[in-house]
C-alpha cells in the first residue's frame, strides 16, 4: 500500500470524523437549546409574583360578554356560561392541598376555588384543600404552595367521586394517619392521584422567589390548573374514569358526576334574607394565633372577607382578599397528636354539629357523611337539606371543644 494512498485515506478519515464530532455537538447544543425553550414555554406562567399569565399550555376561554350565565356549577351552585360548562364537562374537579404556614402566605389560587376545606395538618398548623372546577375554566390558575396529603382530607375529597387529588407526598407512618398507604388501598394511585413525586417537572416547579423574595424549599411548589388537566388527559383521567381493577373487583368506566348529587341551592335569582352578623372568629389550636380565622361581612358584595392571624388574607395571583359566599364551621372530634410527627386524626364520618354563615345570618345545622365515599351533606333543624346561597363555600373543621365567636 503506497504512502500516497495512506495519506489520502487518513485525510478522508480525519475530515469525516471531524464532521461527525461537529455535527454531534451541534445537534446536542440544538437539542439542549430546544429543551430550554420548551421548559421556558412550559413555565412561562411562573414569575416572581406568582401572577396568573397566559401560557402555551392553557387554552383560555374567550367568553362573549353577552353570553348568559345560566349554567350552575355542580359544586357550589354559582352560575357560569355554557362555554365554561362545556369546558368543565370534559374534566373532573381538582382537589389540591395548599399549605397555610405564615411564611408561605399569600397563597396562589384560592379565590378561584369553588369549595375550600380548612383543617389542621399537624400541631397547630392549618392546611387547605381547594376544589377547583367551575371557577378555574376561564383562566389558567397558578396554584401554590402545594403540600402533602392527610387522611381526613382524602375522606372529604372522596365525596366528589374520585377527583384529581393533588399533593406533594404525604403522611406515611404505618397506622391510621398513613395517607399514602390509604391512597394505594383505595386504588387512587391507579386513576386519580397526582403525587408530585410521581409526576414531577414541568407540571410541578419549585419557585423559590414566588413571594418576590427567597423562601424555604417547602413553601415553593407550584403548578397550575391547565398543567394538571393536561396530564389528566394524557392519563385518560378526564370526566370519565378508566376501568379499574382492584384485586378481583372490577370498577367499570363512569362519568365522575354519575351518582353525585351535590348540595341544594336557593332558586336562581333568590337568596336567603340578610342579617346583621358582621364578624365571625375562631381558633383551630390554642395558642396558635397566627392561624386564627376571622370573617367580616361585606354588605355591598354579600360575601365574607377573610383575615388570618389578624391580617388581610390575599391571593397572590390577583392580590384580592380571600372571600366566601358561605362559611361553614363544622364541629367534630379531633384526636392527636398521635405520633412523633404530630399528625392528627379527624372524625370524618357520622353526624355532627355545624354553623353556616351566609348573608349576615347564622344557621345551626347538622352535618352527615355516612362513609368515606359518601358526600358531606348539611341538614336544617327540620332534617331537610340546607339550601345554600350560590358561590364559593368555605368549610373550616374544628374540634367539638373549640369556640366560635360571632
N, C-alpha and C positions, 0 to 999 in steps of 0.2 A: 504494500500500500504506500503510495507516494506521500511525501511531506506536504505537497500542494493539496492533495485530497484531504489529508488530516486537518490541515489549516482551514480549508473551506468548511469542512464538517463541524469543526469546533466553533467557527464563527456563526454558522447557522444555529447550532445548539444554544450559543450564548444569546443570540437575538431572540429565539423562541422562548427561552427560559425567562429572559428579562421581561419580555412582553407579557408572559403569563403572570409573573410576580406583580407587574404593574397593574394588570387587569384585576388580579385578586384583591389587591389593596384598594384599588379604585372602587370595585364593587362593594368591598367591605365598608369603605367610607360612605359610599352612597347608601348602603343599607342602614348604616348607623344613623346617617342624617335623616333617612326616611323614618326610622324608628322614633327618632327625636321629634320629627314633625308630627307623627301620629300621636305621640304622647302629649305634645303640646295641644293638638286638637282635642284629644280625649279630655284634657284637664283645663281647657280654656276658661271654664267657669270658675276655677279655683283661684282666688286672688287674696290679697291681704285683708280685705274687708269681709270676705265670705259672701259678698252680694251675689244674688242670682243673676246670671247672664245667659244669653242665648249661646248654645253650644252646638257643634255638629251632630251631637247625639240626640238632640231634642227637636222633635217636630212640633214646635209651639203652635197652638191652635190660633187661627185667625177668626175671631168672633165678630160677626156682624152686629154693630150696636143696636140694630132694630130687631135682632132675633130675640124672641121672648124667652124669659127664664121661667119655664113651666115644668121642668123635669126634676123630680125630688131625689135627693141623694139618699140611698138606702141606709146610710149610717147615721145621719143626723137630720134628715128631712129638708135641708137647705135646698133652695131652688137654683137650677142652672139651665143652660141652653141645651138644645138637642145635640149640638156639635160636641159639647163636653160629655154628654151622656154616651154618645156613640163611641167616644174615646175610652171612657171608663168601662164600658160594657165588654171590651176586649181584654180587660185586665182583672186582677184581683187586688184587694187592698194590701198596702204595705204596713206592717206593724213594726215600728222602728224604735229601738232602745236608744234613748238620748239622756246623757248624764246631766246632773244639776249641781256639781261642785261649784262653789263660788268662783274659783279660778277658771272655770270653763264657760262662765256666762259672759256675754249673752249667747244663747244657742242659736242655731240656724234652722229655720223651717217651721217652727211650732205654730205660727199664725196661718199656715196652710194646711194644718191638720183638720180632720173632721171631728175626731174624738181624741182626747188625751187622758191617759191613766197616769196617776201620780202615787207613788208609794216609796217606802224606804228600800234602799238597796242593801246597805249594811250599816250597823250602828245608827247614827242619826242622819245619815246622808240620803237624800231622796233621789229618785230617778223617774224619768218619764218614759211612757210608751205612747208614741203618736201613731194614730191610724190615718194614713194618707191615701186618699182615693179621689173623691169628687173635686175638692178644692185645689188639687195638685195637677189638674189636667191642662190648664191653660199655659202654665209656665213650668220650666224645668227648675225644681226647687232644691237648693243645696240643703243637705241635712247634716248636722254636726252639733256636738261631737258624739259619735256612735260609741256605745259602751256594751257591756256584757249582759248575758241573759240571766234571768231569775225565774225560778219555777212558777211563782204566782202570776207573773206577767204572762207566761206561757198559758196558764189556765185561762186568764181573761182573753187572750188572743184566740184561744180555741173556740170561743163562742162565735167567731167570724168565719167558720168553715175553712180552716187551714189558709190563713192569709200568708203572704210572703213575710217571714219573720226575720228581721234584720238585726244583727248584733255582732260584737267582736268577742268571740269566746264566751265564757260563762262559768258559773259555779260548777265545779266537777268533783267535789269531795264526795266519796261514797256516802249515801244516806238520803234523807228526804229533800235536801237542798240541791241535789245533783241535777242541775238544769240541762247540761249537755247530755247526760245519760237519758233523761226523760225525752229529749228531742229524738234520740235514736229509738227509744222504746215506742214512741208514738208514730214512728215512720216519717217524721217531718224531714229528716235528712235526705229522704228519697224524693221529696216532692215540693217542699216549700220553705226549707231552712236556708237562709242566706247568712252563713257564718263568714265573716271577713277572712278568717284563716283558710277557708276552702275556696274563696273567690279571688281575693287579692287585688292587685293593681291591674288595670287602671280604674276598675269600678270603685275601689276604696283607695283613698290617698291620704297620707299623713301631711297635714298643712300646719307646720309649726308656727306660722305667722297669721293664722286665721283671725286673731283678735287685733292684728296690727302690731303685735309685739310677740316675742318668743314666749311660748307656753310649754308646760311639761308634756311629754310624749302622750300620756294617757288622755290628754284633752284635745288631741289633734286630728282624730279620724273623721274624714269627710266622705260623703258620697252624694248622689243626687237621685231624685225620683226617676228621671229618664234613664240614667245608668242602670238602676236596679230593674226597671221594667224591661230594658233591652236584654239583660241577662235572663230574665224570666222567659222571654220569647224564645231565646236560644235553647233553653232547657225544656220548653214545652209547658211551662207553668203560667199559662195565660188565665183568662176567666175559667177555662176548662182545666181540670186536673187530669194528668195522665193516669192510666190504670196502675194500680199499686198492689203489690203482693207483700204481705207481712206474715211470714210463716206460711200457714195453709190458707190464710184469709186473703181473698182477692177483692179489692175495692175497685169497682168499675169507674171509668171517667165520668165526671159530672161538672156542671157549672157551679162555681162556689156559692151562688145565690140559691141553688136548689135546696129547699128546706130552711133557708134563712128567712126569718120573719121581720126582724128589726123592731124598733120601738114604735109606739103610737104617737102621732103628732097632731097638733091643732090643725083644723081645716085651713087650707091656703087662704091667706088674707086675714086670718084671725090669730090673735094671741091672747094669753091669759092677761087679766087686768093688772095694772101696775100697782105696786105698793111702795112703802117708804123705808124698806130695809136697804140702807145705802152702804153698809160695811159688813164684811164677813171676814173673820180672822181665826186661824187655828195653827197649832204646832203639831209636828209629827213625832218629835222626840224631845223630852225635857232637857233644857239647857242648850239646845242647838238652834239658837235664834237666827242663824244665817239661812235657815230653811223655813222660817215662819211664812206661811202663805196668807196674803190679805187680798181681798177683792173689794173694789169700790164701784158702786153702781153709777153708770153714766146714763142719766135720764134721756139725754138727747139721742144717743145711739142705741139705747136699751140693751147695753151689754155691761158685763162686769170687767173692770180693768185690773190687771194682775200686778201685785207688788210682792217681792220676795226678800226676806231679811230687811224689811223696811225701805227697800229701794224699788224704783220702777223697773219692771222686768220686761226687757225688749227682745225682739227678734233681730239678729244681726243682719239678716238678708235685706230687710226693708226699714229697719230702725223703728218699726211700730211697736207699741206696747202690747204685750200679750193680753188677750181678752177671751171672754167666753159668753155665749148667749145664755148658757145654763151651767151652773156649778153644782155638782153633786158631792156632798161629803158623806161617804159611805163608811159605816162602822162595822168592824169585825174583830176577831181575836187575832192578835199578833204575838207570835212566840219567838223568843230568842233574846240575844244571840245564841245560836245552837252549836257553834264550833269556833275554832281559833281565828277564823276569818270574819267573825261577827255576822254570819249570814242569818237571815230571819226567815220565818215562815208565816204566811197569812192563811187564814181560813177563807178559802175562795168559793166553797160550795156550801149550800144550805140556804138559810134565811137570816136576815139581819135588818137593822135599822139604818135609815139614811135620811138626810135632809137635802131637799132640792131647792136651790135658789135660782129664781128666774124672774125677770121684770120687776125686781124690787120686792118680791114676796118669797116666803119660805113655806115649803110643803113637807111635813113629816110623812115618810113613805117607808115601805118595806122593800128590800132587795131580795131577789131569789135567783139562785143558779143551781139547778138540780144535780149536775155532774160537770166534769171538765168540759165536755163538748157542748153543753147547753149554753144558750145565750144568757147574758146577765140582764135581767128584767127588773122593773120597778113598778110597784103597785100602790095605789092611793089607799086612803083609810077605809074605803068600801071594798077593797080587794080587787079593784079593776085596774087594768094597765094605765099607768100615768100618761097623760097626754103632754108631750114635750112641745115647747116652742122650738121652731126650726133654727138651726145654726150650730156653731161649734159648741160641743159639750165637753166639759172638763170634769173628770172623776178623781177626787182625792180620797184615798183609802186610809182611815185612821184606826187605831186601836179603840176598843169599846170605852176605855177609860179616858180618852182624850176629850177635852172640852172644845166647844165651838162657840165663839163669841159673835153675836150679831145684834 
